[in-house]
Amino acid sequence: MFEDINEEEFGSGDNFDDDSGYKSSESDDIDFYVDNDNILDDVEVDMNDFNDNIDMDAEWVGGMNDNVVQEENEVGELNEVLNNEVLLSGSSSDEGPVGQRKKTIKAIQRAHENDEANVAEPFYILQTFNTAQEFKERVKVHAIETRRELGFEKNDKNRVRVVCRGTIPKLGNLDKSGEGQQEVNNEDEEKCPWSLYASKWKRDINWMVKSYNKEHRCLQTRNVKACTYKFLAKKITTQVESNPTIPIRALQEQLQRDYQVGLSKMKVFRARTEALNQVRGDYVGQYALLRDYVQELQKHNPDTTVKIDVESEPNPNSETRTFKRIYICLGPLKKGFAAGRRDFLGLDGAFMKGPYPGQILSAVGIDGNNGTYPLAYAVVESESTNSWTWFLTCLGDDLGLGTNSNFTFMTDRQKGVLPAIAKLFPCAEHRYCLRHIHENMKANWRAKQFKDLLWDCAKASTIQQFQRSMEELRKLNNDAYEWLKNIPPQHWSRSHFTGRAHTDAMLNNMCESLNSKIVEGRDVPIITCLEYIREYLVKKIVTVQKEIDKAVGPLTPTATIWVEKLKKEASQLRWELIGIPCAHAIACMWEMLKNKEIDKIPEHWVHRTYWLETWKNMYSFTIHPINGRNMWEKSTCPTTLLPPKHHVPIGRPKKKRRRSAMEVEDLVKGNQLSRAQKSVTCSKCNKSGHNARTCKGQKAGGSQTSRNVGGSQTSKIVGGAGSEKVKVGSEKVKAGGSQTSRNVSGAGSAK
């Protein structure tokens, strides 16, 4: 059984090389430190012939071939052991026997390293390790590579002895056929001679191999205890970092092929989880580092707003606080949104995954090119009225919004956000996402005619058009008309929009787009999730800046296309609603420009939101990167954050959201009708929901069979589970004909 040693007790094993297996230390033999960044350009001198010209039998050196001798152990095997008498004798220098011993040992080590035949050996006499932990890790790696069952017989602060506990095969007696039969020796009559012993020098902190017998007599095994999930996690860290969703079966097959050992799915699953924790960080530990992350984020991005809300603590002197919420509005995004000149934001939430689930609330705007512009985001416990009120309060403070602000919000009519907006911003324009309205409508009216009439009512630019479309809906179905009439049209129809936002958007696609981009960042720890969102925003700004450099003209590319389209089409109230002149206005402008009544082209009369200059100013504020975790300054806050309280529900955690009515799979697949949403009836029990093949019940009601054979009549009654009286084996025979009556009970009959 392998035991772990505390790194604080034995030091770190960072200098251990997994590929070569060991590193010999020559720092005591050189007078300068070798730095890879400051390499001296010196010539190479071949000193390989030096040892050939030295008399190895000289007394003052001691025979280098005599200090490692072959000693016969208890089982008659020869072990390599260190001959201390040779190392301590034959020295008349002033350094004494200790200094001469060290010189001789280092000379032996250099000779072993220069011998190419010994490079592949994992262990050898006089091999040194910096710590005991480094030595043990090398033993574990060797056990896995050779598929041997190695164990620590002695394991203390000064010595470690490793033995092989493998199974030695034993030849049994001949069987009747005369062939040899191989049996496994289950008794401890004979042990594998392989052994390894290392101890710490009394005057040094290094560990040295002093005894090593490399002969094995045991069988290799596929069940190596040293192959733990932590060992496997180190081997797959790079692979998991590039592909976090790699299947367990693929990893299992790869590791079994590489190491030729048996691995269970659970062990591979734990290895992948451990590797993900090393790459992404620990779920619990990242909450304690959250304040340090916030401090680093605000340091490199000035004017950034971060607010952390914690659970109420009855003990004010407690050194810990339980995390509840966090709100982030980056300073560059705040300045860019103000430069965009469009008071419009979409609000939505997306659920988080992992051991501490919650909701990611986001506020996303629209830029001059009709692209998304995320402004703020938060991680809260749930989409409730309390959490939405807290989020909108923080957002209103950053934008300077008050109760009388004429701002425009768009939501999906979530039950928590409606009262929050009505409470904080009663004068704001609140639009409902038309897609979610149609989802609710589709629950009762699924025909395509209802969808078309709903969109006709929503796209109507004037109140008269809106009323005509509503009248058509009333004629089609009065119930659908009454249901839609209860939703105020100023929340979903263009004919009732104020036009303050300079957009006619009726769908909350800007938030749905952001949610789709951060799917992979919702199943990670808290800091990793926040960093995933920040890195996405950084890349988005850089990508848009490249598109801006290619744009030409006074307007953004999308606005230019709209203007060219409106020159050919007439649209009522288009100018008042989105800020772009209609075809009639553009024609008048060109005529007035021809008569020199005005001196500006029609593009100048487009709202400044769509100007190319405004678009450039909006994305001129870039998000700056932050340092790595090891360079963060420690927060001065006296309390430490703990993970939020969460009750783990029964069953497997949900990883995918519930599909809505609009997202149900199509009934027509290929060239045939799908069986989806079709209710089947069982022909055995007459119940719906399953067929006779999967039915677990019995026939409904029971059955009665009567038949006449010749002069005899046989009646058979088969009772169901609820039959009360049973008479088995009774028979009655009459003259002139035979009549047999038999009662056979069911499984649940009672006598």
N, C-alpha and C positions, 0 to 999 in steps of 0.2 A: 504494500500500500504506500502510495506516495504522499509525503507530507510537505506542506508549504511552510517556508521559513519567512518570518517577517523581514521586509526589506530594510526597516530601520535598524534591525539588529545586525544584519550582515552587509548592509550597503546595497547600492544599486548595481544591477547587472547590465547597464547600458552598453558596455564595451564588448558584450558577447556577440559573436558573429554566428548566426544560425546557419549560414551556408558552409563555412569551413569547419565549424564545430568548435573552434577554440582560437584564441589569439595569444601568442607568446609576447611577453612584456620585455622589451629591450630598452625601456626608458632609462634604466640605471646604467647602461653602457654608453650612452651618448651625452654630449655636453650641451646640446641645444634641443629646442622643441620644434618638431616638424609640423608646420602649418600648411595646409593645402592652399591657402590663399597667398602665402608668401614663400614660394618654393625657390630655392637657390639654384641657379644654372651652373652646376658643377659637373666635371667630367666623371665618368665611371671608371673605377679601377677594379680589375679582376683579381681577387684575393683567393680564388679557389685553389691555387697551387700552394698556398701557404701551409695548409695542413699536411700536404704530401712531403714537405721538407722538414717536418718536425719529428723529433724522436718521441714517439708516444710512450716509451717505457722509461722516460726520465723520471728520477725520483721526486724532483720538486713539483712536478705536475701530477704525478700519479697516473696509472694506466687507465685511459679512457675506456678501454675494453674490459677493465676489471671491476669497475664500480657498479655495474649492473650484472648480477650473477643469476644463475638459474638455481632455484631452490625447490626441492621436492616437497609438496604439500602432503596432507594427510591421506589423500586418495591416490598418491603416487604421481601427480601431475607436476610439471615444472612451471613455477611462477617466476615472473620477473619481479625482483625486489631490490631495494636500494641497499648497497653495501656501504654502511656508514664507516667501517674501519678504513676502507680505502680512501674515502673522502676526507677523513680526519688525519690521515697519516701522511708522511713524506713531505712535510712542509717545515721549513726552517726560516721562513720570512718573518718580518716583524709584525705582520698583520694577525698572526695567530691562526689557530685552526678554524675559527668561525669564518674569518674572511677568506681563507683558502677554500673552505667548503663552498662558499657562495660562488667564487670564481669557477670552481670545477663544475658546479651544477649548471651555471650559465653556459660554460663551454660545451657541456653535454647537450643542453637544449639547442644551441646553435648548430651543433653537428646533426642533431635529429631533424631540424628544420631544413638543412641543406640536403638531406638525403631524400630524393624524390620518391623512393619506395615507401617511405613512412608518412607521406603527406595525406594519403587517403585514410589512415588509421584514425579512429575517433579519439582514442586514448593511448597514452604511452607514459612510461615512467618519467618522473620529474616534470610532467606537464603541470602548468600552473593556471589557476583561475583566480579572478579578483575576489569573488565572494562564494560562499557556499551555495547561494541561490543559483548563481551562474553554473556551478558544477551540477546541481540537481536538474536544471533545465536541460543541460546537455545530455544527461543520462536519460531523461524522458524522451528527448528527440531520438536518441540512439535506440531506445526500446521500441519506438514506433517504426523507425526505419527498418529495423531487423525483425520486427514482429516477435519480440521476446517478452516474457513476463518477468521484468526486473523489479526488485523490491529493495527497500532500505532496511537492512538488518540493524545497523547502528546509525543513529541520527541525533547528534547533539551539537553543542557549540564548537567543539574542537575536532570532531572526526565524523566521517560518513563512510559507512561500508555498504556496498551494493552487492547483492547476490542475485542469481537467476533462480526463479521458482518454477521453471518450466517443467513439463511432463517428459520423463525419459521413457522411450519405448522399451519393451521387454519381450524377448522371443519366448513363446510358450512351447508346450509339448506338441508333437506332431499329431495331426488328426488321423482319422481312419484312412483317408485318401493318400496319406504320406506327405502331404504338402505342409509347409510351415505355416503356423498361425501366429500372427503378431498381436500381442496383447498390450494393454496399457497398464503400467505399474501405478496402482493407486496408493501404495504404501510408501512411506518415507524411507525405503531401504537405500536408495541411491539418489544423490542430488547432482544437479548440473554443476560442473566445476567452475563455471564462469564466475568471476568475482572482481571487484574493484574497490580499492580503499584509498581515501584521500583524507588529509588532515591539515590543520593550520599550523604554520610555523610559529614557534614560540616568540621569536623576535620580529615577526612580520605578519601582515594582515592577509597575505595571499594564501591560497589553498594549493596543495601540491599532491599529485598522484604518486603514491609510494608503493602500491602493490596492484598488479593487474594480470589476470589470467583470462585470455581472450578465447579460450576454447569452449565451445558449446557441445553438449551431448543431447540436449532436449529437442523437442519438436517445436516448430514455429506455430504460432496461434493467430487466429483472426480476431480474438477478443483480448485486446491489449488495454489494460486499465489506464495506462498513461495517456491514451488517446481521449482526452476529455473535451468537452465542448469549448472550453477556453482555449485549448491548443488549436482546435479547428477554427475558432473565430479569428485568431491571428493570421491564419493562412488564407482566409477568404475576405479579409477586410477590404482589400483593393477591389475585388470583384463585386462585393456588395455595395461599395460606394458608387461604382459606375452603374450598377443595376440593382437598386434596392428591392425590386419586386421579383427577383429571380426565384423560380419555383423551388420548393424543398426537394422534390424528386430529382431535379437537375443537379443540385448541389450534392445530394446523396450519391448519385451515380459518379460524379466527378471525383469526390473525395475517396470513395471506395476503389476507384480505378487508380488513383494516385498512390494510395497507401496500402492497398490490398488488405484492408481490415473491415470487419463488420460494423456497420453504423446503423442505428435505429433512426427513424424519422424524427422522433422527439429530440434526440441528441443533435441532429442537424438543425432542427428548428431552434433549439437553444443557442447553437453556434451562430446562426444567422441573426438572432435577436441580439446577442452579445456584440457581434460585429456592427450592427446598426447602432447600438448604443455608443460604441467607440467612435463611429463616424458622426452621428448626429448629436450625441450627448445623452445624458441620463434624464429621464422624465422628472424625477424628484429633485436631483441636484441642480437643474437649471432654474428652478424657482428661487433658490438661494443666491444665484448669480444674476437675477433679473435686475436688481438695482444697479449693479456694476455695468450691465449692458445699457441701461437707460442713460447712465452718466456718460458712457463712451459715445452713444448716439447723439446726445445733445452737444457734446464737445466738438464733434466734427461737422455737425449740421446746425448752425445757430438758428435761433428762433423756432426750434422744434418744441412742440408741446407734447408732454408725456404725463399722464395721470394714472396713478395706481390706486385702486380701491381695495381695501382689505375688510375682512369680516370683523365685526365688533368683538373686542376682547374684554371679558369681565375683569381680568387682572391687568391693570395698567403697567405694572412692573415686569410683565412677561417679556422675555427676550425674543419671542417669535410672534409672527402674525400670519394668519391664514389668507392666502391670495384669493381675490374675488374677481377683479376686472383690471384691464389695462387699456388705455386709450392713447393712440399715437397719431399726431398730425405733423409731418415733416415740414420744416421751415421752407425749403425750396418749393414744395408743392403748394404751400399756403400762398406764397408770393406769386407763383405761376397762375394759380386759380384767380387771384385778384386781377392779374394782367389779362386774363381771357375775356373779361367784360360780359360774362353770362351768368346770371343768378339762377342756376338750375342744378339740382343734385338728385340723383337716384339713390334710394336707400334699400338695402337688402341684407340678409344674413345667410350664412352657410355653416353647416354643422361641422364640428371638429371630430376627429376620431382619436383612438388611443385610450389609455387608462383614465385620462381626465378629460372627458368630452365637454364641449361647450359650443358656443356660437361665435363666428367671426362676423361682426357687423362692419359694413363698409358704406362710405359715401363717395359716389363716383359722379363726376361731371362730364360735360361734352365740350371739346375744343372747337376751334373755328373750322377745322376740316372734318367735322362730324365724327371725331374719334373720341374714345374714352379717355378720361383724365381722372384717375383716382386721387382723392383728396385726403381722406382720413380712414382709419380702420381701428377696430378694437376687438379684444377677446373678452367675452362676457360669459356668465354662467348659463344663460338661456335667453331666448327671444321673448321677453316679458315687457310689460309696461314700465316696470322699474328700470330695467336695463336700457330700454330705448330712451327713456327720459334722461337717464344719466349720460348716454352717448350724445343725444341732441343738445343737452346743456353744454357739454364740452365743445361740441361743434359750433354752437352759437357764440360761445366766448371767443373762439378763434376767428370767426367771420364777423364778429361785431353785430350779431343779429339780436333784435329785441322783439317784444310782443307786437309791435306795429310794423315789422319788416315785411316788405312785399317780395318775399322770396318764393321760389317754386320748388316743390318736392314731388318726387314720384315714388310710389311704393306699390307693393302687391296686396294691399289691404290686410296685412297681418294684424291680428287682433291686438298686439301690443303697441304697434307704431301709431295706430289711429288716434287713441287718446293722448299719446305723448305729443304729437304735432298739434292737436287741437288745444292742448294745455299751454305749450311753450310758444307757439307761433300761430295764434288764432287768425291773423290777417294774411297768412301765407296761402299761396295757391297750392292745393294738394291734388295731384293727378293720380289716377288709379291705372295700373298696368292693364291694358285691354286683354292681354293674353290670359291673365288670371280671371278676369270677368267672364271670358268665354269658357274657361274651365268650369266655373260654377254653373254657367248656363248649360253646359253640355251634360251635366248630371241629369237633367230632365228633358232637354230638347237637343238631340244629337244630329238632327238633319242638317245638311249643308245649307239649306235655305235660311235657317236661323243664323248661321255664321255669316253668310253674305249680308243679310239685313243688319246684323250687329255692326259689321264693318262699314256699311253705308251710313249708318247713323253716326259712327265715330268720325268718319272722314269728311262729313259734311262741313263746309266752310261757313255756311250761313244758317241762321235759325230756321229759315223757311225750308231749306233742304233737309235739315234735321227732322222737322215735323212731318214732312212727306214720307221719309223713311220709317219713322215711328208708326205712321198710319198704315203703311204696308205690313209692318210686323203685327199690328193689331188685327188686321184682316186675316192674317195667316194663323195666328194663335193668340187669343186674348190673354191667356195665362202668362205666356212669355212676355207679352207687352206689359202687363201689370208688374211682373217681376223686374223687368229692366227699368220701368218707370220709377221704381222706388230708389234707384241709384241716381243721385243728382247728376245731371248732364255736365255740370261744370267740372266734374272730376274725370270725365272720360271722352267727351266730344270736343272736336276742334272748334265747333261753332260757338262754344261757350268759354273757350280759353281766353285769358286776358292778353296774351302776347308779350308780357313783361320778360319772359325768358328767352325770346327770340328763337324759339324752336317749337315745332309742332309734334314732337315725339309723343307717341301714345304707348310705347312699350318700354319696359325697364330692362332693355337689352344691355345697357352699359354695365349694370351690376352683374347680370348673368355672365357677361364676358369675363369680368374679373374673377368670378367664382370658378369658372372653367380653367383659368390660368393657374390658380393656386391649389388645384386638387391635390397634387403631390405634397404640398406644404401643410396639409391639414391632418396628416397622420404622423406628426413628428413632435418632439418636445416644444415647449413654449418659446424659447429663444430661437431655436431652429425655425419654427414657424414664422416668427416675426422677421427673421433674417431672410427667409425665402420670399416673403412679400416685398421687403426692401430691395433685394437684388432684382426681382422682377421689375420693379418701378425704375431702377437704375437703367436696366437694359431697354426698357420701353422708351425712356426719354432719349437715350442715345440713338435708338433706331429712328425715332421721329425727327431728330435733328438732322439725320442723313437725308430724310425725305424733304425736309425744309430747304436744304442746300440745293436740291434739284428743282425746286419750284420756281416759276417765273410768273410775272404779272402782278397786278395789284391785289388779286384775291387768292384765296387758298384753292387748291385743285378741285375740291368738291364744290365749293361755291362757284367757281368758274363754270363747271358743268351745269349747275342749276340755272345760272343766268342765261347760258346759251339755250337751255331747254325752255325757259320761260319766255324767251324772245319769240318762240313759235306757238306757245300755248297761252291761253287766258285762264287765270286762276283768281277767283274772288277772294278778297281779304288776305291774299298771300303776303303782301307787303307788311300789313299790320301785324300778322301773326309771326312770321319768321324774320322779317327785316330785309327781304330781297324783293325788289320791285317786280310787278307782274308784267305781262306782255304789253298791256295798254300803256302803262307808265313808261316802259322802256321806249316804246314808239314815240311817245310825246317828248321824251328827253332828247332823242335824236333829232326830232324836228326842231325843238327849241335850240339845240346846239347848232343846227344848221343856220338858224336865223340869228345866231349870236345872242339869244336871250339868256343862255347860261353858258358857262365856260368850262364845265366839267362833264366827263363822260358818265354814262349810266352806272358804271362800276363804283363811282365815287359815292353814289347814293345808297349803296348797300351798307348795312349796319357794320360798324367797326369790328364786330365780333368775327366777321368773315374776311377781314383784311389779312394779307400775308404778313404785314408788319406785326399785327396783334398775335398771330400764330407764332412768329419768331420770339416775341417777347415772352410768350407763355412758357416756352420750352427753353428759355435762356437760363433758367435756374436749375442747376443740376444737383443731384444728390451725391454727396461725397462718401467714399468708403470709410470703413472703420478698421481699427487694428484687430489683430487676433485676440483670442480669449486670454492668452498668457500675458498680454500687454495692457489689459484693462486696469484702470485705477480702482482701488478698493473704495466702495461707498462708505461715507461717514455715517450712514443711518445706523442707529444702535440695534435695530431689530432685524431679524432674519425671516424671509418669506418662506412659508410652507405651502405644499400643494393644496389645492382646494379640496374641500370635503366632497366626496363622491361615493354614492352607494352603487356597487356593481350589480347590475340587473342579472336575472337568471337567463341563461342561454348564451348563444354566440353573439359577440358584439356586432352591431350593424355597421357595415362598411359602405353601403350604397343607399342612396336616398330612395324614398318611396315614389314610384312613378305616378304621374297624374293621369287623369282621364284622357288627355290629349296625346299622351305618349304611349298608349296601349298599342301593342303590335298590330300591324295591318292584318285584316282578315283574309286578304288575297296574297298568297305567297307563290310566286312563280306562275304556274298555270293551273293552280288548284286552290280551292277554298280551305282556309285553315280551320282547325278544330278548336281554336282558342275561344274562350268564353262560352263554349257549348256545354250545356248540361245534359249528362247522360243518365239513363235510368236502368237500374239493375233488373234483369229478367228473373232473378231468383227471389229477391225480397221486395221488389217493387219500390225500392227507395232510390232517390236521386243522389248523384255525387260520385258513383262508382258503378262498375259493371259486374257481371257475374263472375269473372275470373278473379277479381280482387275482393269479392264479397266475403265477409267474415261471419255473417249470420247464417240462419237457416231459412228454409222455404217458408213463405208466408202462409199461415192457416193450417198447413198439413195436407196430406193427400190420402185418398182412399181408392184402393184397387179391388175390383171384383171381376172374376173370370169363371167361366164354366168349361170344364174339361170332361167330355164324355158324360157320364152320369154323376160326376162329382162337382161340387161347387166349393171353391176356396175363397174365402174373404180375408183380406189382410188390412189391418188398420195400423197405420204408423202415426204415433202420437208425437206431438211437438215437445218443446222443452217444458211446457206447463201441464202435461198429463198427470193425473193424480192416481188413478188406479191402474195397476199393472198385473197381468197374469201371464206368465211366461210358460210355454210348453203345454198348455191345456189343450186337449183334443177331445172331440166328441164324434162318435161313429154310430150311424143308424143303419138298420137293415134296409135293403132295397136301394141302396145308394149310400154313398159316404159323404159326409159333410164335415169339414174340418174348419174350426174357428181358431184363430191365433192372434194374440195381442202382443205386439212388439213395442216396447217403450223406447222413447228417445233418451238423449243423454241426460236430460234434467228431470226424468220421471222419479216419482217417489212411491214406495210401497205403502 
